[in-house]
Structure formats: structure tokens, C-alpha cells
Amino acid sequence: MSAAKAVSPRARSQGHASLCRQHAAYRPDQAWNLLAEAEFWEYLADRALAFHFKECNTAGSSDLAKSGVSSDANDTRWETVAAA
């Protein structure tokens, strides 16, 4: 597995956002553009995290359906958090 695939999409997006903020500190003439780009990367990181949890919740609910166990919304939420 290559190093690029080992980094999660969320971590990669947060890294890009951090770099944009650092560049904005050293380039005041482009700060507004770089800060806007950093906000965009943070948005993508949040979307990646939401997608990850949606996948986890979907997989968890289908496993419960197969086992015949009734699910409690709070139990599913805590299982997802523990798995992350």
C-alpha cells in the first residue's frame, strides 16, 4: 500500500487547509484567497467525515437487520464512535 492511500481523505483535506492558512500568514496580499481555500478544504474534510459515519451507520444497521436485533439509536451512535 502506498503512503498516499494510507492517509484518510479527511486528514488530507485538513492538511491542505492548514497549508493554506500558513501561506496566508506569509502572503498578506493573497490572504483572503488562501483563507477562502482553507475554508473549502475544511468543508471537504467535514464531508469526508460525514460520509465515513454514514457508511459506518449503514453497515451497522444492515448487520443488525440480519441478526434480528432491534436497534436503539443511542446504541448505534456509541458503537460508531467506538469503532472510529
C-alpha positions as CSV (number, residue, x, y, z in Angstrom):
1,M,0.0,0.0,0.0
2,S,1.4,3.4,-0.9
3,A,1.7,6.2,1.6
4,A,-0.8,8.3,-0.3
5,K,-3.5,5.7,0.2
6,A,-2.8,5.3,3.9
7,V,-3.9,8.9,4.6
8,S,-7.6,9.4,5.1
9,P,-9.4,11.9,2.9
10,R,-10.3,13.9,5.9
11,A,-6.7,14.1,7.1
12,R,-5.5,15.1,3.6
13,S,-8.1,17.8,3.4
14,Q,-7.2,19.2,6.8
15,G,-3.6,19.2,5.8
16,H,-4.4,21.3,2.7
17,A,-6.4,23.7,4.8
18,S,-3.5,24.0,7.3
19,L,-1.1,24.8,4.5
20,C,-3.4,27.4,3.0
21,R,-3.6,29.1,6.4
22,Q,0.2,29.0,6.8
23,H,0.7,30.5,3.3
24,A,-1.9,33.2,4.1
25,A,0.2,34.3,7.1
26,Y,3.2,34.9,4.9
27,R,1.4,36.3,1.9
28,P,-0.9,39.1,3.1
29,D,-1.7,40.2,-0.5
30,Q,-3.2,36.7,-1.1
31,A,-4.5,36.1,2.4
32,W,-8.2,36.4,1.5
33,N,-8.0,33.9,-1.3
34,L,-5.9,31.4,0.7
35,L,-8.2,31.6,3.7
36,A,-11.2,31.0,1.5
37,E,-9.4,28.0,0.0
38,A,-8.7,26.8,3.6
39,E,-12.3,27.0,4.4
40,F,-13.2,25.0,1.3
41,W,-10.7,22.2,2.4
42,E,-12.3,22.2,5.8
43,Y,-15.7,21.8,4.2
44,L,-14.4,18.8,2.3
45,A,-12.9,17.3,5.4
46,D,-16.3,17.6,7.2
47,R,-18.0,16.0,4.2
48,A,-15.5,13.1,4.3
49,L,-16.1,12.6,8.0
50,A,-19.9,12.7,7.4
51,F,-19.6,10.1,4.6
52,H,-17.5,7.9,6.8
53,F,-20.1,7.9,9.6
54,K,-22.9,7.4,7.1
55,E,-21.1,4.3,5.8
56,C,-20.5,3.0,9.4
57,N,-24.1,3.6,10.4
58,T,-25.4,1.9,7.2
59,A,-23.1,-1.1,7.7
60,G,-24.2,-1.3,11.4
61,S,-27.9,-1.1,10.6
62,S,-27.7,-3.9,7.9
63,D,-25.8,-6.1,10.4
64,L,-28.5,-5.6,13.0
65,A,-31.2,-6.3,10.5
66,K,-29.5,-9.6,9.6
67,S,-29.2,-10.6,13.2
68,G,-32.8,-9.7,14.0
69,V,-31.8,-7.5,16.9
70,S,-33.8,-4.3,17.4
71,S,-31.6,-1.2,17.3
72,D,-31.6,1.7,19.7
73,A,-30.5,4.9,18.1
74,N,-28.2,5.7,21.0
75,D,-26.6,2.2,21.0
76,T,-25.8,2.6,17.2
77,R,-24.3,6.0,17.8
78,W,-22.0,4.8,20.6
79,E,-20.9,1.8,18.5
80,T,-19.9,4.1,15.7
81,V,-17.9,6.4,17.9
82,A,-16.1,3.4,19.5
83,A,-15.3,2.0,16.1
84,A,-13.8,5.3,14.9
